[in-house]
Amino acid sequence: MVDFHNTPEYRIWHEAVLEVDNHKCIVCGSDDRVQTHHINSGTHYPDLRWEVWNGAVLCYNHHLKIHSDAGGYQIPTTNLDLLRLIAEEYHSVS
């Protein structure tokens, strides 16, 4: 399987998603160690892989959490609801 993270298309998508979310985690607002995340898996939904609206910026900790809550890998359905749950959980304790 080809690692699409090493492609020019990924770099363009990654930068565009960072720009849309102002380089800040959409859950906690941190700008430390931010990463981009596919809301719908690029592996399971290749036609959506480079859609900017299908990306979100997460800090390292929240990115790790969403993959852990999804069984450690991208679930084949949208995980936007999981992002919302993590955000609600974060905001209820902070």
Secondary structure, DSSP 4 states (H G I P E B T S, - for coil): ---GGGSHHHHHHHHHHHHHTTTS-TTT---SSEEEEESS-TTT-GGGTT-GGGEEEEEHHHHHHHHHHTTSS--SS--HHHHHHHHHHHHHH-
